[in-house]
Amino acid sequence: MNSVEALSNVAFTTSGALVDTVDKKVLVVLRDGRKLMGMFRSYDQYANFVLCDTIEQIYHPESQTIAERQVGVYLVRGENVALLGEIDLELEDEPPRRLNQAPIHTLLPVVKEEANRRQTLKEKRDKILLDQRGFSAELGEDQKY
């Protein structure tokens, strides 16, 4: 076996693994929790990629409510991706189970308020850990992943 054959048998461990995803509909979950659905069009060696016909989904678990907004063409920096998966087009056409649809303008403020409440609780917890136990978060928000 020559070196070319050996390389062709090695599984992709770089952005080359994305080649089978081009021109497929995907779901992307970003590090900040946003969920995007769109057509995966192109990518580069850093796993940055372009989504077309992108829809952002906002979900509120307490009310089992979902809202969507069109965001069009979306450039995603590879380091911000927590999850990327292909959408099964046959299952996508089935109606959502027990999810209420809501307009984006009604659900977005509720979700933002929940996020602010969680952030406030986290800051209080971090302050208590620092004051009482001496623990502190040494990493910045951009260094936690």
SERO-136594 format. One record per atom (N, C-alpha, C, O, CB): residue number from 1; atom name; x, y, z. Coordinates in steps of 0.2 Angstrom, whole numbers, plus 5000, padded with zeros to 4 digits. Glycine has a CB too. Layout:
SERO-136594
{NUM 'CA' {X Y Z}},
...
This chain:
SERO-136594
{1 'N' {5004 4994 5000}},
{1 'CA' {5000 5000 5000}},
{1 'C' {5004 5006 5000}},
{1 'O' {5009 5007 5004}},
{1 'CB' {4995 5000 5006}},
{2 'N' {5003 5011 4995}},
{2 'CA' {5007 5017 4995}},
{2 'C' {5004 5022 5000}},
{2 'O' {4999 5021 5003}},
{2 'CB' {5008 5019 4988}},
{3 'N' {5008 5028 5000}},
{3 'CA' {5006 5033 5005}},
{3 'C' {4999 5036 5003}},
{3 'O' {4995 5038 5008}},
{3 'CB' {5011 5038 5006}},
{4 'N' {4998 5037 4997}},
{4 'CA' {4991 5039 4995}},
{4 'C' {4985 5035 4997}},
{4 'O' {4980 5037 4999}},
{4 'CB' {4991 5040 4987}},
{5 'N' {4986 5028 4996}},
{5 'CA' {4981 5024 4998}},
{5 'C' {4980 5024 5005}},
{5 'O' {4975 5024 5008}},
{5 'CB' {4983 5017 4996}},
{6 'N' {4986 5025 5009}},
{6 'CA' {4985 5025 5016}},
{6 'C' {4981 5031 5019}},
{6 'O' {4977 5031 5023}},
{6 'CB' {4992 5025 5020}},
{7 'N' {4983 5037 5015}},
{7 'CA' {4979 5043 5017}},
{7 'C' {4972 5042 5015}},
{7 'O' {4968 5045 5019}},
{7 'CB' {4982 5049 5013}},
{8 'N' {4970 5039 5010}},
{8 'CA' {4963 5039 5008}},
{8 'C' {4959 5034 5013}},
{8 'O' {4953 5035 5013}},
{8 'CB' {4962 5036 5001}},
{9 'N' {4962 5030 5016}},
{9 'CA' {4959 5026 5021}},
{9 'C' {4958 5029 5028}},
{9 'O' {4955 5026 5032}},
{9 'CB' {4963 5019 5022}},
{10 'N' {4962 5034 5029}},
{10 'CA' {4961 5038 5035}},
{10 'C' {4955 5042 5036}},
{10 'O' {4953 5046 5031}},
{10 'CB' {4968 5042 5037}},
{11 'N' {4951 5041 5041}},
{11 'CA' {4945 5045 5042}},
{11 'C' {4947 5053 5042}},
{11 'O' {4952 5055 5045}},
{11 'CB' {4941 5043 5048}},
{12 'N' {4942 5057 5040}},
{12 'CA' {4943 5064 5040}},
{12 'C' {4943 5066 5047}},
{12 'O' {4938 5064 5051}},
{12 'CB' {4938 5068 5036}},
{13 'N' {4947 5070 5049}},
{13 'CA' {4947 5073 5056}},
{13 'C' {4948 5080 5056}},
{13 'O' {4948 5084 5061}},
{13 'CB' {4953 5070 5060}},
{14 'N' {4947 5083 5050}},
{14 'CA' {4948 5090 5049}},
{14 'C' {4941 5093 5046}},
{14 'O' {4936 5089 5045}},
{14 'CB' {4954 5093 5045}},
{15 'N' {4941 5099 5044}},
{15 'CA' {4936 5102 5040}},
{15 'C' {4934 5098 5034}},
{15 'O' {4928 5099 5032}},
{15 'CB' {4937 5109 5039}},
{16 'N' {4938 5094 5032}},
{16 'CA' {4937 5089 5026}},
{16 'C' {4931 5085 5027}},
{16 'O' {4928 5082 5022}},
{16 'CB' {4943 5085 5024}},
{17 'N' {4929 5083 5033}},
{17 'CA' {4924 5079 5035}},
{17 'C' {4917 5082 5033}},
{17 'O' {4912 5079 5033}},
{17 'CB' {4924 5078 5043}},
{18 'N' {4917 5089 5032}},
{18 'CA' {4911 5092 5030}},
{18 'C' {4909 5092 5023}},
{18 'O' {4904 5094 5021}},
{18 'CB' {4912 5100 5032}},
{19 'N' {4913 5089 5019}},
{19 'CA' {4912 5088 5012}},
{19 'C' {4905 5085 5010}},
{19 'O' {4902 5087 5005}},
{19 'CB' {4917 5084 5008}},
{20 'N' {4903 5080 5014}},
{20 'CA' {4897 5076 5013}},
{20 'C' {4891 5081 5015}},
{20 'O' {4885 5079 5013}},
{20 'CB' {4897 5070 5016}},
{21 'N' {4892 5086 5018}},
{21 'CA' {4886 5090 5021}},
{21 'C' {4884 5096 5016}},
{21 'O' {4879 5099 5017}},
{21 'CB' {4888 5093 5027}},
{22 'N' {4889 5097 5011}},
{22 'CA' {4887 5103 5006}},
{22 'C' {4881 5101 5002}},
{22 'O' {4880 5096 5000}},
{22 'CB' {4893 5103 5001}},
{23 'N' {4877 5106 5002}},
{23 'CA' {4870 5106 4998}},
{23 'C' {4865 5102 5002}},
{23 'O' {4861 5099 4999}},
{23 'CB' {4871 5104 4991}},
{24 'N' {4866 5101 5008}},
{24 'CA' {4861 5098 5013}},
{24 'C' {4858 5102 5018}},
{24 'O' {4861 5107 5020}},
{24 'CB' {4864 5091 5016}},
{25 'N' {4852 5101 5020}},
{25 'CA' {4849 5105 5025}},
{25 'C' {4851 5103 5032}},
{25 'O' {4851 5097 5033}},
{25 'CB' {4841 5105 5025}},
{26 'N' {4854 5108 5036}},
{26 'CA' {4857 5106 5042}},
{26 'C' {4854 5110 5048}},
{26 'O' {4851 5115 5047}},
{26 'CB' {4864 5107 5042}},
{27 'N' {4855 5107 5054}},
{27 'CA' {4853 5111 5060}},
{27 'C' {4860 5112 5063}},
{27 'O' {4864 5108 5064}},
{27 'CB' {4848 5107 5065}},
{28 'N' {4861 5119 5065}},
{28 'CA' {4867 5121 5069}},
{28 'C' {4865 5124 5075}},
{28 'O' {4861 5128 5076}},
{28 'CB' {4871 5126 5064}},
{29 'N' {4868 5121 5081}},
{29 'CA' {4867 5124 5087}},
{29 'C' {4874 5128 5089}},
{29 'O' {4879 5125 5089}},
{29 'CB' {4866 5119 5093}},
{30 'N' {4873 5134 5090}},
{30 'CA' {4879 5138 5092}},
{30 'C' {4881 5138 5099}},
{30 'O' {4877 5136 5103}},
{30 'CB' {4878 5145 5089}},
{31 'N' {4887 5140 5101}},
{31 'CA' {4889 5140 5108}},
{31 'C' {4885 5144 5112}},
{31 'O' {4884 5143 5118}},
{31 'CB' {4896 5142 5108}},
{32 'N' {4882 5149 5110}},
{32 'CA' {4878 5154 5114}},
{32 'C' {4871 5151 5114}},
{32 'O' {4866 5154 5117}},
{32 'CB' {4878 5161 5111}},
{33 'N' {4869 5145 5111}},
{33 'CA' {4863 5142 5112}},
{33 'C' {4858 5143 5106}},
{33 'O' {4853 5140 5105}},
{33 'CB' {4859 5145 5118}},
{34 'N' {4860 5148 5101}},
{34 'CA' {4855 5149 5095}},
{34 'C' {4855 5143 5091}},
{34 'O' {4860 5139 5091}},
{34 'CB' {4858 5155 5091}},
{35 'N' {4849 5142 5088}},
{35 'CA' {4848 5136 5084}},
{35 'C' {4846 5139 5077}},
{35 'O' {4842 5143 5076}},
{35 'CB' {4843 5131 5086}},
{36 'N' {4850 5136 5072}},
{36 'CA' {4849 5139 5065}},
{36 'C' {4848 5133 5060}},
{36 'O' {4851 5127 5061}},
{36 'CB' {4855 5142 5062}},
{37 'N' {4843 5133 5056}},
{37 'CA' {4842 5128 5051}},
{37 'C' {4843 5132 5044}},
{37 'O' {4841 5137 5043}},
{37 'CB' {4835 5125 5051}},
{38 'N' {4847 5128 5039}},
{38 'CA' {4848 5131 5033}},
{38 'C' {4852 5126 5028}},
{38 'O' {4854 5121 5030}},
{38 'CB' {4851 5138 5033}},
{39 'N' {4852 5128 5022}},
{39 'CA' {4856 5124 5017}},
{39 'C' {4864 5126 5018}},
{39 'O' {4866 5131 5018}},
{39 'CB' {4854 5126 5010}},
{40 'N' {4867 5120 5019}},
{40 'CA' {4875 5121 5020}},
{40 'C' {4878 5122 5013}},
{40 'O' {4877 5117 5009}},
{40 'CB' {4878 5115 5024}},
{41 'N' {4881 5127 5012}},
{41 'CA' {4883 5129 5005}},
{41 'C' {4890 5128 5004}},
{41 'O' {4892 5126 4999}},
{41 'CB' {4881 5136 5003}},
{42 'N' {4894 5131 5008}},
{42 'CA' {4901 5131 5007}},
{42 'C' {4905 5131 5014}},
{42 'O' {4902 5133 5019}},
{42 'CB' {4903 5137 5003}},
{43 'N' {4911 5129 5014}},
{43 'CA' {4915 5129 5020}},
{43 'C' {4923 5130 5018}},
{43 'O' {4925 5130 5013}},
{43 'CB' {4914 5123 5024}},
{44 'N' {4927 5132 5023}},
{44 'CA' {4934 5133 5022}},
{44 'C' {4938 5128 5027}},
{44 'O' {4935 5124 5031}},
{44 'CB' {4936 5140 5023}},
{45 'N' {4945 5129 5027}},
{45 'CA' {4949 5125 5030}},
{45 'C' {4948 5126 5038}},
{45 'O' {4951 5121 5042}},
{45 'CB' {4956 5126 5028}},
{46 'N' {4945 5131 5040}},
{46 'CA' {4944 5132 5047}},
{46 'C' {4937 5130 5050}},
{46 'O' {4935 5132 5055}},
{46 'CB' {4945 5140 5049}},
{47 'N' {4933 5127 5045}},
{47 'CA' {4927 5125 5047}},
{47 'C' {4922 5131 5047}},
{47 'O' {4916 5130 5050}},
{47 'CB' {4926 5121 5053}},
{48 'N' {4924 5137 5045}},
{48 'CA' {4919 5142 5044}},
{48 'C' {4914 5140 5038}},
{48 'O' {4917 5137 5033}},
{48 'CB' {4922 5149 5043}},
{49 'N' {4908 5142 5039}},
{49 'CA' {4904 5139 5033}},
{49 'C' {4898 5144 5032}},
{49 'O' {4897 5149 5036}},
{49 'CB' {4901 5133 5035}},
{50 'N' {4895 5143 5026}},
{50 'CA' {4889 5148 5024}},
{50 'C' {4883 5144 5024}},
{50 'O' {4883 5138 5021}},
{50 'CB' {4891 5151 5017}},
{51 'N' {4878 5146 5027}},
{51 'CA' {4871 5144 5027}},
{51 'C' {4867 5148 5023}},
{51 'O' {4867 5154 5023}},
{51 'CB' {4868 5143 5034}},
{52 'N' {4862 5145 5018}},
{52 'CA' {4858 5149 5014}},
{52 'C' {4851 5148 5016}},
{52 'O' {4849 5142 5019}},
{52 'CB' {4859 5148 5007}},
{53 'N' {4846 5152 5015}},
{53 'CA' {4839 5151 5017}},
{53 'C' {4838 5149 5025}},
{53 'O' {4835 5145 5026}},
{53 'CB' {4836 5146 5013}},
{54 'N' {4842 5153 5029}},
{54 'CA' {4843 5151 5036}},
{54 'C' {4837 5154 5040}},
{54 'O' {4834 5159 5039}},
{54 'CB' {4849 5154 5039}},
{55 'N' {4835 5149 5044}},
{55 'CA' {4829 5151 5049}},
{55 'C' {4832 5150 5056}},
{55 'O' {4835 5145 5058}},
{55 'CB' {4823 5146 5048}},
{56 'N' {4831 5155 5060}},
{56 'CA' {4833 5154 5067}},
{56 'C' {4827 5152 5071}},
{56 'O' {4822 5155 5071}},
{56 'CB' {4836 5161 5070}},
{57 'N' {4828 5147 5075}},
{57 'CA' {4822 5144 5079}},
{57 'C' {4823 5147 5087}},
{57 'O' {4829 5146 5089}},
{57 'CB' {4822 5137 5079}},
{58 'N' {4818 5149 5090}},
{58 'CA' {4819 5151 5097}},
{58 'C' {4813 5147 5100}},
{58 'O' {4808 5146 5098}},
{58 'CB' {4817 5159 5098}},
{59 'N' {4816 5143 5106}},
{59 'CA' {4812 5139 5109}},
{59 'C' {4811 5141 5117}},
{59 'O' {4816 5142 5120}},
{59 'CB' {4814 5131 5109}},
{60 'N' {4805 5140 5119}},
{60 'CA' {4804 5142 5126}},
{60 'C' {4801 5135 5130}},
{60 'O' {4796 5134 5129}},
{60 'CB' {4799 5148 5128}},
{61 'N' {4806 5132 5134}},
{61 'CA' {4804 5125 5136}},
{61 'C' {4798 5125 5141}},
{61 'O' {4794 5121 5141}},
{61 'CB' {4809 5122 5139}},
{62 'N' {4797 5131 5145}},
{62 'CA' {4792 5131 5150}},
{62 'C' {4785 5131 5147}},
{62 'O' {4780 5127 5149}},
{62 'CB' {4793 5137 5155}},
{63 'N' {4784 5135 5142}},
{63 'CA' {4778 5135 5138}},
{63 'C' {4777 5130 5132}},
{63 'O' {4772 5130 5129}},
{63 'CB' {4776 5142 5136}},
{64 'N' {4783 5126 5131}},
{64 'CA' {4783 5122 5125}},
{64 'C' {4781 5126 5119}},
{64 'O' {4777 5124 5115}},
{64 'CB' {4778 5116 5126}},
{65 'N' {4784 5132 5118}},
{65 'CA' {4783 5136 5112}},
{65 'C' {4789 5137 5108}},
{65 'O' {4794 5138 5111}},
{65 'CB' {4780 5143 5115}},
{66 'N' {4788 5138 5102}},
{66 'CA' {4793 5139 5097}},
{66 'C' {4791 5144 5092}},
{66 'O' {4785 5145 5090}},
{66 'CB' {4795 5132 5093}},
{67 'N' {4796 5148 5090}},
{67 'CA' {4795 5154 5085}},
{67 'C' {4801 5153 5080}},
{67 'O' {4807 5151 5082}},
{67 'CB' {4795 5161 5089}},
{68 'N' {4800 5156 5074}},
{68 'CA' {4805 5156 5069}},
{68 'C' {4806 5163 5066}},
{68 'O' {4801 5166 5066}},
{68 'CB' {4804 5150 5064}},
{69 'N' {4812 5164 5064}},
{69 'CA' {4813 5170 5060}},
{69 'C' {4818 5169 5054}},
{69 'O' {4822 5165 5055}},
{69 'CB' {4815 5176 5064}},
{70 'N' {4816 5172 5048}},
{70 'CA' {4820 5171 5043}},
{70 'C' {4827 5176 5044}},
{70 'O' {4826 5181 5045}},
{70 'CB' {4817 5173 5036}},
{71 'N' {4833 5173 5043}},
{71 'CA' {4839 5177 5043}},
{71 'C' {4843 5177 5037}},
{71 'O' {4848 5180 5036}},
{71 'CB' {4843 5175 5049}},
{72 'N' {4840 5173 5032}},
{72 'CA' {4844 5173 5025}},
{72 'C' {4850 5169 5025}},
{72 'O' {4851 5164 5028}},
{72 'CB' {4844 5180 5023}},
{73 'N' {4855 5173 5022}},
{73 'CA' {4862 5170 5021}},
{73 'C' {4866 5171 5028}},
{73 'O' {4865 5177 5031}},
{73 'CB' {4866 5173 5015}},
{74 'N' {4869 5166 5031}},
{74 'CA' {4872 5167 5037}},
{74 'C' {4879 5164 5037}},
{74 'O' {4880 5158 5035}},
{74 'CB' {4868 5163 5043}},
{75 'N' {4884 5168 5039}},
{75 'CA' {4891 5165 5039}},
{75 'C' {4892 5163 5046}},
{75 'O' {4892 5167 5051}},
{75 'CB' {4896 5171 5037}},
{76 'N' {4894 5157 5047}},
{76 'CA' {4895 5154 5054}},
{76 'C' {4903 5153 5055}},
{76 'O' {4906 5150 5051}},
{76 'CB' {4891 5148 5055}},
{77 'N' {4906 5156 5060}},
{77 'CA' {4913 5154 5062}},
{77 'C' {4913 5148 5065}},
{77 'O' {4909 5146 5070}},
{77 'CB' {4916 5160 5067}},
{78 'N' {4917 5143 5062}},
{78 'CA' {4918 5136 5065}},
{78 'C' {4919 5135 5072}},
{78 'O' {4916 5131 5075}},
{78 'CB' {4923 5133 5061}},
{79 'N' {4923 5140 5075}},
{79 'CA' {4924 5139 5082}},
{79 'C' {4918 5140 5087}},
{79 'O' {4918 5139 5093}},
{79 'CB' {4929 5143 5085}},
{80 'N' {4912 5143 5084}},
{80 'CA' {4906 5144 5088}},
{80 'C' {4901 5139 5087}},
{80 'O' {4896 5139 5090}},
{80 'CB' {4903 5151 5085}},
{81 'N' {4903 5133 5083}},
{81 'CA' {4898 5128 5082}},
{81 'C' {4898 5123 5088}},
{81 'O' {4904 5120 5089}},
{81 'CB' {4899 5125 5076}},
{82 'N' {4893 5122 5091}},
{82 'CA' {4893 5116 5096}},
{82 'C' {4890 5110 5093}},
{82 'O' {4892 5104 5095}},
{82 'CB' {4888 5118 5102}},
{83 'N' {4886 5110 5088}},
{83 'CA' {4883 5104 5085}},
{83 'C' {4881 5106 5078}},
{83 'O' {4878 5111 5077}},
{83 'CB' {4877 5102 5089}},
{84 'N' {4882 5101 5074}},
{84 'CA' {4880 5102 5067}},
{84 'C' {4877 5095 5065}},
{84 'O' {4881 5090 5065}},
{84 'CB' {4886 5104 5062}},
{85 'N' {4871 5095 5062}},
{85 'CA' {4868 5089 5060}},
{85 'C' {4864 5090 5054}},
{85 'O' {4860 5095 5053}},
{85 'CB' {4865 5085 5065}},
{86 'N' {4863 5084 5050}},
{86 'CA' {4859 5085 5044}},
{86 'C' {4852 5083 5046}},
{86 'O' {4850 5079 5050}},
{86 'CB' {4861 5079 5039}},
{87 'N' {4847 5087 5043}},
{87 'CA' {4840 5086 5044}},
{87 'C' {4837 5081 5040}},
{87 'O' {4838 5081 5034}},
{87 'CB' {4836 5093 5044}},
{88 'N' {4833 5077 5042}},
{88 'CA' {4830 5072 5039}},
{88 'C' {4824 5075 5035}},
{88 'O' {4819 5077 5039}},
{88 'CB' {4828 5065 5043}},
{89 'N' {4824 5076 5029}},
{89 'CA' {4819 5080 5026}},
{89 'C' {4812 5076 5026}},
{89 'O' {4807 5080 5026}},
{89 'CB' {4820 5081 5018}},
{90 'N' {4812 5070 5026}},
{90 'CA' {4805 5066 5027}},
{90 'C' {4802 5067 5034}},
{90 'O' {4796 5068 5034}},
{90 'CB' {4806 5059 5026}},
{91 'N' {4806 5067 5039}},
{91 'CA' {4803 5069 5046}},
{91 'C' {4802 5076 5047}},
{91 'O' {4798 5078 5051}},
{91 'CB' {4808 5066 5051}},
{92 'N' {4805 5080 5043}},
{92 'CA' {4804 5088 5044}},
{92 'C' {4797 5090 5042}},
{92 'O' {4794 5094 5045}},
{92 'CB' {4809 5092 5040}},
{93 'N' {4794 5086 5038}},
{93 'CA' {4787 5088 5036}},
{93 'C' {4782 5086 5041}},
{93 'O' {4776 5089 5040}},
{93 'CB' {4786 5085 5029}},
{94 'N' {4783 5082 5045}},
{94 'CA' {4778 5080 5050}},
{94 'C' {4777 5086 5055}},
{94 'O' {4782 5089 5057}},
{94 'CB' {4781 5074 5054}},
{95 'N' {4771 5086 5057}},
{95 'CA' {4770 5092 5062}},
{95 'C' {4773 5091 5069}},
{95 'O' {4774 5085 5071}},
{95 'CB' {4762 5093 5063}},
{96 'N' {4775 5097 5072}},
{96 'CA' {4779 5096 5078}},
{96 'C' {4774 5093 5084}},
{96 'O' {4768 5095 5084}},
{96 'CB' {4782 5103 5080}},
{97 'N' {4777 5089 5088}},
{97 'CA' {4773 5086 5093}},
{97 'C' {4773 5091 5099}},
{97 'O' {4778 5093 5102}},
{97 'CB' {4777 5079 5095}},
{98 'N' {4767 5092 5101}},
{98 'CA' {4765 5096 5107}},
{98 'C' {4769 5103 5108}},
{98 'O' {4770 5105 5113}},
{98 'CB' {4767 5092 5113}},
{99 'N' {4771 5106 5102}},
{99 'CA' {4774 5112 5102}},
{99 'C' {4769 5118 5100}},
{99 'O' {4766 5117 5094}},
{99 'CB' {4781 5112 5098}},
{100 'N' {4769 5123 5103}},
{100 'CA' {4764 5129 5101}},
{100 'C' {4768 5133 5097}},
{100 'O' {4774 5135 5098}},
{100 'CB' {4762 5132 5107}},
{101 'N' {4765 5136 5092}},
{101 'CA' {4769 5141 5087}},
{101 'C' {4767 5148 5090}},
{101 'O' {4761 5149 5092}},
{101 'CB' {4766 5140 5080}},
{102 'N' {4772 5152 5090}},
{102 'CA' {4771 5159 5092}},
{102 'C' {4774 5164 5087}},
{102 'O' {4779 5162 5084}},
{102 'CB' {4773 5160 5099}},
{103 'N' {4772 5170 5087}},
{103 'CA' {4776 5175 5083}},
{103 'C' {4782 5177 5086}},
{103 'O' {4782 5176 5093}},
{103 'CB' {4771 5181 5082}},
{104 'N' {4787 5178 5083}},
{104 'CA' {4794 5179 5085}},
{104 'C' {4794 5185 5090}},
{104 'O' {4797 5185 5095}},
{104 'CB' {4799 5181 5080}},
{105 'N' {4790 5190 5089}},
{105 'CA' {4789 5196 5093}},
{105 'C' {4786 5195 5100}},
{105 'O' {4787 5199 5104}},
{105 'CB' {4786 5202 5089}},
{106 'N' {4783 5190 5101}},
{106 'CA' {4780 5188 5107}},
{106 'C' {4784 5184 5111}},
{106 'O' {4785 5184 5117}},
{106 'CB' {4773 5185 5107}},
{107 'N' {4788 5179 5108}},
{107 'CA' {4792 5175 5112}},
{107 'C' {4799 5177 5113}},
{107 'O' {4802 5176 5118}},
{107 'CB' {4793 5168 5108}},
{108 'N' {4802 5181 5109}},
{108 'CA' {4809 5184 5110}},
{108 'C' {4810 5188 5116}},
{108 'O' {4815 5186 5120}},
{108 'CB' {4810 5189 5104}},
{109 'N' {4805 5192 5119}},
{109 'CA' {4806 5196 5125}},
{109 'C' {4806 5191 5131}},
{109 'O' {4810 5192 5136}},
{109 'CB' {4801 5201 5126}},
{110 'N' {4802 5186 5131}},
{110 'CA' {4801 5181 5136}},
{110 'C' {4808 5177 5137}},
{110 'O' {4810 5176 5142}},
{110 'CB' {4795 5176 5135}},
{111 'N' {4811 5175 5131}},
{111 'CA' {4817 5171 5131}},
{111 'C' {4823 5175 5133}},
{111 'O' {4827 5173 5137}},
{111 'CB' {4818 5168 5124}},
{112 'N' {4823 5181 5131}},
{112 'CA' {4828 5186 5133}},
{112 'C' {4828 5187 5141}},
{112 'O' {4833 5187 5144}},
{112 'CB' {4828 5193 5130}},
{113 'N' {4822 5188 5144}},
{113 'CA' {4821 5189 5151}},
{113 'C' {4823 5183 5155}},
{113 'O' {4826 5183 5160}},
{113 'CB' {4813 5190 5152}},
{114 'N' {4822 5177 5152}},
{114 'CA' {4824 5171 5155}},
{114 'C' {4832 5170 5155}},
{114 'O' {4835 5168 5160}},
{114 'CB' {4821 5164 5152}},
{115 'N' {4835 5172 5150}},
{115 'CA' {4842 5172 5149}},
{115 'C' {4845 5177 5154}},
{115 'O' {4850 5176 5157}},
{115 'CB' {4844 5174 5142}},
{116 'N' {4842 5183 5155}},
{116 'CA' {4845 5188 5159}},
{116 'C' {4844 5186 5167}},
{116 'O' {4848 5187 5171}},
{116 'CB' {4841 5195 5159}},
{117 'N' {4838 5182 5168}},
{117 'CA' {4837 5180 5175}},
{117 'C' {4843 5174 5177}},
{117 'O' {4845 5174 5182}},
{117 'CB' {4830 5177 5176}},
{118 'N' {4844 5170 5172}},
{118 'CA' {4849 5165 5173}},
{118 'C' {4856 5168 5174}},
{118 'O' {4860 5166 5178}},
{118 'CB' {4849 5160 5167}},
{119 'N' {4858 5173 5170}},
{119 'CA' {4864 5177 5170}},
{119 'C' {4865 5180 5177}},
{119 'O' {4870 5179 5180}},
{119 'CB' {4865 5182 5165}},
{120 'N' {4859 5183 5180}},
{120 'CA' {4860 5186 5186}},
{120 'C' {4861 5181 5192}},
{120 'O' {4865 5182 5196}},
{120 'CB' {4853 5190 5188}},
{121 'N' {4857 5175 5191}},
{121 'CA' {4858 5170 5196}},
{121 'C' {4865 5167 5196}},
{121 'O' {4868 5165 5201}},
{121 'CB' {4853 5164 5195}},
{122 'N' {4868 5166 5190}},
{122 'CA' {4875 5164 5189}},
{122 'C' {4880 5169 5192}},
{122 'O' {4885 5167 5196}},
{122 'CB' {4877 5163 5182}},
{123 'N' {4879 5175 5191}},
{123 'CA' {4883 5180 5194}},
{123 'C' {4883 5180 5202}},
{123 'O' {4888 5181 5205}},
{123 'CB' {4882 5187 5192}},
{124 'N' {4877 5179 5204}},
{124 'CA' {4876 5179 5212}},
{124 'C' {4880 5173 5214}},
{124 'O' {4883 5173 5219}},
{124 'CB' {4869 5179 5214}},
{125 'N' {4879 5167 5211}},
{125 'CA' {4882 5161 5213}},
{125 'C' {4890 5161 5213}},
{125 'O' {4893 5159 5217}},
{125 'CB' {4880 5155 5209}},
{126 'N' {4892 5164 5207}},
{126 'CA' {4900 5165 5207}},
{126 'C' {4902 5170 5212}},
{126 'O' {4908 5169 5215}},
{126 'CB' {4901 5168 5200}},
{127 'N' {4899 5175 5214}},
{127 'CA' {4901 5180 5219}},
{127 'C' {4901 5176 5226}},
{127 'O' {4906 5177 5230}},
{127 'CB' {4896 5186 5220}},
{128 'N' {4896 5172 5227}},
{128 'CA' {4896 5168 5234}},
{128 'C' {4902 5163 5234}},
{128 'O' {4905 5162 5239}},
{128 'CB' {4889 5164 5234}},
{129 'N' {4903 5160 5228}},
{129 'CA' {4909 5155 5228}},
{129 'C' {4916 5159 5229}},
{129 'O' {4920 5156 5232}},
{129 'CB' {4909 5151 5221}},
{130 'N' {4916 5165 5226}},
{130 'CA' {4922 5168 5227}},
{130 'C' {4923 5171 5234}},
{130 'O' {4928 5170 5237}},
{130 'CB' {4922 5174 5222}},
{131 'N' {4918 5174 5237}},
{131 'CA' {4918 5177 5244}},
{131 'C' {4919 5171 5249}},
{131 'O' {4923 5172 5254}},
{131 'CB' {4912 5181 5245}},
{132 'N' {4915 5166 5248}},
{132 'CA' {4915 5161 5254}},
{132 'C' {4920 5155 5253}},
{132 'O' {4922 5152 5258}},
{132 'CB' {4908 5158 5254}},
{133 'N' {4922 5154 5247}},
{133 'CA' {4926 5148 5246}},
{133 'C' {4932 5149 5242}},
{133 'O' {4937 5145 5241}},
{133 'CB' {4922 5143 5242}},
{134 'N' {4933 5155 5239}},
{134 'CA' {4939 5157 5236}},
{134 'C' {4939 5155 5229}},
{134 'O' {4945 5156 5226}},
{134 'CB' {4945 5155 5240}},
{135 'N' {4934 5152 5226}},
{135 'CA' {4934 5150 5219}},
{135 'C' {4932 5156 5214}},
{135 'O' {4928 5160 5216}},
{135 'CB' {4929 5144 5218}},
{136 'N' {4936 5156 5209}},
{136 'CA' {4934 5161 5204}},
{136 'C' {4935 5158 5197}},
{136 'O' {4938 5153 5196}},
{136 'CB' {4938 5167 5205}},
{137 'N' {4931 5161 5192}},
{137 'CA' {4931 5159 5185}},
{137 'C' {4937 5163 5182}},
{137 'O' {4937 5169 5182}},
{137 'CB' {4925 5161 5181}},
{138 'N' {4942 5159 5181}},
{138 'CA' {4948 5162 5178}},
{138 'C' {4948 5163 5171}},
{138 'O' {4952 5167 5168}},
{138 'CB' {4954 5157 5180}},
{139 'N' {4944 5159 5167}},
{139 'CA' {4943 5160 5160}},
{139 'C' {4938 5165 5158}},
{139 'O' {4933 5165 5162}},
{139 'CB' {4941 5153 5157}},
{140 'N' {4939 5168 5153}},
{140 'CA' {4934 5173 5150}},
{140 'C' {4929 5169 5147}},
{140 'O' {4929 5163 5145}},
{140 'CB' {4937 5178 5145}},
{141 'N' {4923 5172 5145}},
{141 'CA' {4918 5169 5142}},
{141 'C' {4920 5166 5135}},
{141 'O' {4917 5160 5133}},
{141 'CB' {4912 5174 5140}},
{142 'N' {4924 5169 5131}},
{142 'CA' {4926 5166 5125}},
{142 'C' {4931 5160 5126}},
{142 'O' {4933 5157 5121}},
{142 'CB' {4929 5172 5121}},
{143 'N' {4933 5159 5132}},
{143 'CA' {4939 5154 5133}},
{143 'C' {4936 5147 5136}},
{143 'O' {4940 5143 5138}},
{143 'CB' {4944 5156 5137}},
{144 'N' {4929 5147 5137}},
{144 'CA' {4926 5141 5140}},
{144 'C' {4925 5135 5136}},
{144 'O' {4923 5130 5139}},
{144 'CB' {4920 5144 5143}},
{145 'N' {4926 5136 5130}},
{145 'CA' {4925 5130 5125}},
{145 'C' {4931 5128 5122}},
{145 'O' {4931 5123 5118}},
{145 'CB' {4920 5132 5120}},
